[in-house]
Amino acid sequence: MSEGDFASRQAWFQLLGPVQLLAGSRPVPVGGPGVRGLLALLALRANKVVPLDDIIDALWGHDPPATARTIVHGNVSHLRRVLRSIQGDGGDGARIHTRPPGYQLTVDPSQVDVHRARALLEYATAAGAERRASVLAEALALWKGPVLSGVPDSVHAPELEDLRLAVHGARVDADLELGRHAELISELTTMVRENPLAERTIGQLMRALYHAGRRADALAVYRRAARHVVGTLGIDPGAELRELHDRILRDDLTDPASSKEPPPRLVRVTPAQLPAAIPRFAGREAELAWLDGLTEQARHGVSVVGVVTGAPGVGKSTLAISWAHRNAGNFPDGVLFASLRGFDPAHPPLEPGDVSTQFLLGLGVRPAELPEKAHERIALYRSLLSDASVLVVLDDARSAEQVRPLLPPAAGSVAVVTSRARLDGLVVANAARIRALETMPPADAVRLIEEVAGPGDYDKLAELCGYLPLALRVAGARLAASPQWTVEDLVAELADERTRLTALDVAGADVAQASVRAALDVSHRGLPEAVGALFRLLGAFTGVAIGPHLAAAIGGTAVPEARRRLRTLAAYHLLTEVGRDVFAPHDLIRLYLRDLAESDLAATEREAVLRRSVRYYQAAADRARRRLLRIVDPLDFTGSLPEEASPALSDFDDALDWFALEWPNLLETCEAAYRAGRFEDAWQLARVVHTYRVVRPLRDEWTGLVELGLAAAKASGNPLAHCWMLISRCAIALTFGVDGGGLADAEHALELAVEVGDKRLLVSANIHVGAALSSSQRYDEAIERLRQAIDETERTGDLALRGQALNNCAEAEKLSGRYAEAIEHQLGSLAIDRELGDDSYAVVSLNNLAELYLNTGELAEAERCAHQAIGLTTSRGFVLQEGVSRAALGRVLRARGARSQAFDQLKLAEERFRDAGAPWPAELRDELAAVTE
């Protein structure tokens, strides 16, 4: 692909003028003001989560429409499609992600003109005047007219005007420094006339006039400005402007463009301290290009600090040293290298004063000339490099404080630091750029093994090594050193998780460089005590990821402290923050954690981790499910977890997002409880989590959960547990149209309910028996039983169960052709759904009403109900129910003669059924075939 082709497939975001999305230089239509306003809000806060409430407030102010959330959801989906049309479906490029509590546009900031302008302004602060003027002129050219044009008036960003003034002011300062006084006078005069209170611009105009030989005019500008400020604000001009006026009066204003002789340079030895690089270096093209970019930035007259950080064994040192060898020629004053021993298990970290001794000797300072005190050696080191262009490589740093005194001060120099820690302090205080080194892409991982062991089929071996460079080199070394070992032998050994880490050891003098386990041990031993304690406890947790609330429950701490400890582990690259407040280990670290828990934790401690995680998930999932659906079972864990220890789940969407995020952990925790013989815990967690799949039904995942819960219920010997899990399995059969509708399960549940003697459970079981009888086409029996349930719930005032009974009775009456009774019962069910605020059941009621009105020929009412149902299903993400709603709408449209529209809706319905893992019903297949005839 040519450079032009690549650029045309990138999305560019223009906010400094009419809000536009561009493919290369070509504007791409995105829609009306509301869509452009949404695009602007996401792009202004690129790579940050913009809460949905903030979006609604910005787009509609204090009077949003009732459908505001639905409109935003729809516009987000539309923008996602537009971005895909530009960039394709690959992983690169701008993407809009759902990130509770809102949305996040992930994009390279350079593709958003606002962020590019800020970056250019920041870059210019450290550049020479010539380069600064050029860069700032480039930044100003990004303004294409009034900012945020074409969006609703309620969308404001006053900081953009401040940014423009800052860029313009800095550019004028650079032009003044370059002596472009006469050229600036006209531009600045116009600006002062338009804004006579802008003191910075007034001062710049006075300087330009003075240095252009128009001293009297400069003083006249001040007098006019002073009169205006006094007359308008009743105060004198600012101190800086008054001082400038006084200096012009004294005629002592120095021209910054006057040339000065450069200071003499000290001539010293040119150091070349790099250790040997590996002979052949595989992969890491993107990282090498990033490092090349540091050199390019240094050429523009700034001192640059780059930090390469990553997990143990990810190849930080190898990358830095190999790149430094390739680029040493770009630094005429030499290359300095030091291993700071930040995570050396055998030695303490080096002090900066000791490293400065090594560097001074390398720069040619004689031992007798070395200052005795560490701070004096560091001062001499900085003095010697004050005008030198050097590369300083600081390997295995422990902290920002260890590194900072050793950074080269001169413009044109580069420091490359490697560390297992993230060294955020260098970003804050030294504007360091950070590159987090990840595991290798599969193809590069195979190449790395080939570099060590020669050609071979290494795809599976690389996968089992987790694409971690240290593990890949160890595997390659084992094959190279032992020809009798085949690739298949080593793959078989690594395939066993219990022996994988042992297999990734080789004998070597430097154990940490020849063993994955040893490298991880070094990082583990270097953790603060409380953080290390949590790290070991995580080894007993069997889930795939962890957040601060679960970590707090497992570790017995407050949530903010748990979050801090998780972030410390991420800073040491022992965990990766894969999402906002979601942390997960690399596969090999996961195995190391498991071994660590088995060796360092007592059995009682491991059991406590399982008990606490089960208790946490029972309580959190119970709170979440009550945001989704009315609850009819007797389980209630909400009081077992304090409010501050529970995730914030304020509404339906929060609960859905929480369940989607935690689903793998919920399944794994349920299975772990079952394996440990905690059968009561297992079935209770399965029943609580079952509610999520009622709302978002995916057949295989739902079935697996319920079967596990049912096995636990049977093993517990608790008839109440057995009954509720049978009802859960019956719900699956009814949802997916399984033959018999789960009648056997429902009847068995009814027998158990009689045995338990719980009247409410008896009603619930009867409702499911009635629904299953209806599914088995035994309509009269079903209707009789369900009407009895309606009467019973009306007598007890149980709205939740009454709504279920009404809905299931209406379904049976619909299937038997009793449409008038069905409509009456379905409307009653819908009224209860709305009274209880239950969107999940309301969708079912609306879908049934759409079919009923279609059958009675009331097409307008049928279409209205179908559209209401689609609105709810799309806003809530009810995939299967959306399929049902669209199928109903398709049938209504066909009845009205709108065959093309009917076809579209039925095809969408078919897709949604497939997405949910549900079979496409034969009658709908016939309906779709009919509209294509």
Buried (B, 14 or more C-beta within 10 A) or exposed (E): EEEEEEEBBBBBBBBBBBBBBBBBEEEBEBBEBBBBBBBBBBBBBBEEBBEBBBBBBBBBEEEBEEEBBBBBBBBBEBBBEBBEEBBEEEEEBBBBEBBBBBBBBBBBBEBBBBBBBBBBBEBBEBBBBEBBBBBBBBBBEBBBEEBBBBBBEEBEBEEBEEBBBBBBBBBBBBBBBBBBBEEBBEBBBEBBEEEBEBBBBBBBBBBBBBBBEBBEBBBEBBEEBBEBBEEEEEEEBBEEBBEBBEBBEEEEBEEBBEEEEEEEEEEBEBBEBBEEBBEEBBBBEEBBEBBBBBBEBBBBBBBBBBBBBBBBBBBBBBBBBBBBBEBBEBBEBBBBBBBBBBBBBEEEBBEBBEBBBBBBBBBBBEEEEBBEEBEEBBBBBBEBBBBBBBBBBBBBBBBBEBBBBBBBBBBBBBBBBBBBBBBBBBBEEBBBBBBBBBBBBEEBBBBBBBBBBEEBEBBBBBBBBBBBBBBBBBBBBBBEEEEEBEBEEBBEBBEEEEEBBBBBBBEEEEBBBBBBBBBBBBBBEBBEEBBBBBBBBBBBBBBBBBBBBBBBBBBEBBBEBBBBBBBBBBBBBBBBBEBEBBBBBBBBBBBBBBBBBEEBBEEEEBBBBBBBBBBBBBBBBBBBBBBBBBBBBEBEBBEEBEEEBBBEBEEBBBBBBBBEBBBEBBBBBBBBBBEBEBBBBBBBBBBBBBBBBBBBBBBEBBBBBBBBBBBBBBBBEBBBBBBBBBBBBBBBBBBBEBEBBBBBBBBBBBEBBBEBEBEBBBBBBBBBBBBBBBBBEBBEBBBEBBBBBBEBBEEEEBBBBBBBBBBBBBBBBBBBEBBEBBBBBBBBBBBBBEEBEBBBBBBBBBBBBBBBBBBBEBBEBBBBBBBBBBBBBBBBBBBBBBBBBBBBBBBBBBBBEBBEBBBBBBBBBBBBBEEBBBEBBEEBEEBBEBBEE
